[in-house]
Amino acid sequence: MLIRVDVLERIQRGEVTLAFRRWRKPTVRAGGTLRTLVGVLAIDAVDRIDPDAVTADEAMRAGYPDLAALKATLSTRDGDVYRIALRFVGEDPRISLRSSVPSDDEMEEIRARLRQMDERSPHGPWTRQVLHMIAAKPGARASDLAAELGRETRTFKADVRKLKELGLTESLQIGYQLSARGHAVVS
């Protein structure tokens, strides 16, 4: 679920507590969380609703100036209308993870996870190669790195997200860089 940065900041401050989306199938579920640029959001409810039942108060709680603005946004897409109750719950745990240098036990666990990723990969071992590439070329475009490896950009980005989950990489405005944790693993 994509949310504009200005709206994310308002969710973080508690000013926005609802979102409305038109979906064929919801992309979030009640009880789940959503990691965003400002931190983690809790998804408290996801309800399919009649768009004519949305109130002006709900539109304001979703960050719209009025009901007409919300309805105009919803009219641009197909699918059912869903009301999502959400709230800010805290910082993305990967932020503190990537700044920490792993202990010997954590280092062994990370290496085991990297081996598993390599073993399960349909294109063979890739984790060390990608980490070294990012270390050597911080800020390089994902498409350029993928092309250098002879890989499709979409699957390359998915693999880098796996490294990010381990706290090894950070996304930049363009490209990636190794985190302190990533540098410790590569060294």
C-alpha positions as CSV (number, residue, x, y, z in Angstrom):
1,M,0.0,0.0,0.0
2,L,1.6,3.2,-1.1
3,I,1.1,6.3,1.0
4,R,2.5,9.7,0.2
5,V,5.2,11.0,2.5
6,D,3.2,14.0,3.6
7,V,0.4,11.7,4.6
8,L,2.8,9.3,6.4
9,E,4.1,12.3,8.4
10,R,0.5,13.1,9.4
11,I,-0.1,9.5,10.4
12,Q,3.1,9.6,12.5
13,R,1.7,12.7,14.3
14,G,-1.7,11.0,14.8
15,E,-3.5,13.4,12.6
16,V,-4.5,10.8,10.0
17,T,-6.0,7.5,11.2
18,L,-7.8,6.2,8.1
19,A,-7.0,5.5,4.5
20,F,-9.3,4.6,1.6
21,R,-8.3,2.5,-1.4
22,R,-10.0,1.0,-4.4
23,W,-8.7,-2.5,-4.8
24,R,-9.8,-5.7,-6.6
25,K,-8.1,-7.5,-3.6
26,P,-6.7,-5.8,-0.4
27,T,-3.0,-5.5,-0.2
28,V,-2.9,-5.3,3.6
29,R,-4.8,-7.1,6.3
30,A,-6.1,-6.3,9.7
31,G,-3.6,-7.2,12.4
32,G,-0.7,-6.7,10.1
33,T,2.0,-4.0,9.9
34,L,3.4,-1.9,7.1
35,R,6.9,-0.6,7.0
36,T,7.1,2.9,5.5
37,L,9.6,5.8,5.2
38,V,8.6,7.2,8.6
39,G,8.4,3.9,10.4
40,V,6.0,1.0,11.1
41,L,2.2,1.4,10.8
42,A,-0.3,-1.0,12.4
43,I,-3.2,-2.0,10.3
44,D,-6.1,-2.2,12.7
45,A,-9.0,-2.8,10.3
46,V,-9.6,-3.4,6.6
47,D,-13.3,-3.2,5.7
48,R,-14.9,-3.3,2.2
49,I,-17.5,-0.5,2.3
50,D,-20.1,1.2,0.1
51,P,-18.4,4.4,-1.2
52,D,-21.6,6.3,-0.7
53,A,-21.5,5.5,3.0
54,V,-18.2,7.4,3.6
55,T,-18.7,10.5,5.8
56,A,-17.1,13.9,5.7
57,D,-15.5,13.1,9.1
58,E,-13.9,10.0,7.7
59,A,-12.6,11.9,4.7
60,M,-10.9,14.4,7.1
61,R,-9.5,11.5,9.2
62,A,-8.0,10.2,6.0
63,G,-6.2,13.5,5.4
64,Y,-8.6,14.9,2.7
65,P,-9.8,18.5,2.9
66,D,-13.4,17.3,2.3
67,L,-15.5,14.4,1.2
68,A,-15.5,15.6,-2.5
69,A,-11.7,15.4,-2.6
70,L,-11.7,11.8,-1.3
71,K,-14.5,10.8,-3.7
72,A,-12.6,12.3,-6.6
73,T,-9.5,10.3,-5.8
74,L,-11.6,7.1,-5.4
75,S,-13.3,7.7,-8.8
76,T,-10.0,7.3,-10.7
77,R,-9.6,3.6,-10.1
78,D,-11.5,0.3,-10.4
79,G,-12.4,-2.2,-7.7
80,D,-14.1,-2.2,-4.4
81,V,-13.6,0.6,-1.8
82,Y,-11.8,-0.3,1.4
83,R,-11.5,1.7,4.6
84,I,-8.2,1.0,6.4
85,A,-7.8,2.0,10.0
86,L,-4.1,2.5,10.7
87,R,-1.7,4.1,13.2
88,F,2.0,4.8,13.8
89,V,3.6,2.2,16.1
90,G,7.3,3.1,15.9
91,E,10.6,3.3,14.1
92,D,11.5,0.7,11.5
93,P,13.5,-1.9,13.5
94,R,15.9,-2.3,10.5
95,I,17.2,1.2,11.2
96,S,18.8,0.3,14.5
97,L,19.8,-3.2,13.2
98,R,21.8,-1.8,10.3
99,S,23.8,0.5,12.6
100,S,24.8,-2.3,14.9
101,V,27.9,-4.4,14.4
102,P,27.1,-8.1,14.7
103,S,28.5,-10.2,17.5
104,D,30.3,-13.4,16.6
105,D,27.1,-15.4,17.1
106,E,25.1,-12.9,15.0
107,M,27.8,-13.0,12.3
108,E,27.4,-16.8,12.1
109,E,23.7,-16.5,11.9
110,I,24.0,-13.9,9.1
111,R,26.4,-16.1,7.2
112,A,24.0,-19.1,7.5
113,R,21.1,-16.9,6.2
114,L,23.2,-15.8,3.2
115,R,24.1,-19.4,2.4
116,Q,20.4,-20.3,2.5
117,M,19.6,-17.5,0.2
118,D,22.3,-18.6,-2.2
119,E,21.2,-22.3,-2.1
120,R,17.6,-21.4,-2.7
121,S,18.3,-19.0,-5.5
122,P,17.2,-20.0,-9.1
123,H,20.2,-18.0,-10.5
124,G,22.9,-19.4,-8.2
125,P,24.9,-17.8,-5.4
126,W,24.5,-14.1,-5.5
127,T,24.7,-12.6,-1.9
128,R,28.4,-12.0,-1.6
129,Q,28.7,-10.7,-5.1
130,V,25.9,-8.2,-4.6
131,L,27.2,-7.1,-1.3
132,H,30.6,-6.5,-2.8
133,M,29.1,-4.6,-5.8
134,I,27.1,-2.3,-3.5
135,A,30.2,-1.7,-1.3
136,A,32.2,-0.8,-4.4
137,K,29.5,1.3,-6.1
138,P,27.3,3.0,-3.5
139,G,24.5,5.0,-5.1
140,A,24.7,3.0,-8.3
141,R,21.3,2.5,-10.0
142,A,19.7,-0.9,-9.4
143,S,19.2,-1.3,-13.2
144,D,23.0,-0.7,-13.8
145,L,24.0,-3.2,-11.1
146,A,21.5,-5.8,-12.4
147,A,22.7,-5.3,-16.0
148,E,26.3,-5.8,-14.8
149,L,25.3,-9.2,-13.4
150,G,23.1,-10.0,-16.5
151,R,20.0,-10.0,-14.3
152,E,16.6,-8.5,-14.5
153,T,16.2,-5.4,-12.5
154,R,13.0,-6.5,-10.7
155,T,14.5,-9.7,-9.3
156,F,17.7,-8.0,-8.5
157,K,15.8,-5.4,-6.4
158,A,13.9,-8.2,-4.7
159,D,17.2,-9.8,-3.7
160,V,18.6,-6.5,-2.3
161,R,15.4,-6.2,-0.2
162,K,16.3,-9.6,1.3
163,L,19.7,-8.1,2.3
164,K,18.0,-5.1,3.7
165,E,15.8,-7.3,5.9
166,L,19.1,-8.6,7.5
167,G,20.2,-5.0,8.1
168,L,23.0,-5.2,5.6
169,T,22.0,-2.6,3.0
170,E,20.3,0.8,3.0
171,S,18.3,2.3,0.2
172,L,19.4,5.7,-1.0
173,Q,17.5,8.2,-3.1
174,I,19.1,6.4,-6.0
175,G,20.7,3.0,-5.5
176,Y,22.0,1.5,-2.3
177,Q,24.9,1.5,0.2
178,L,26.1,-1.0,2.7
179,S,25.1,-0.3,6.3
180,A,27.7,-0.6,9.2
181,R,26.4,-4.1,9.7
182,G,26.9,-4.8,6.0
183,H,30.4,-3.6,6.0
184,A,31.2,-5.8,9.0
185,V,29.9,-8.8,7.0
186,V,31.8,-8.0,3.9
187,S,35.1,-7.3,5.7
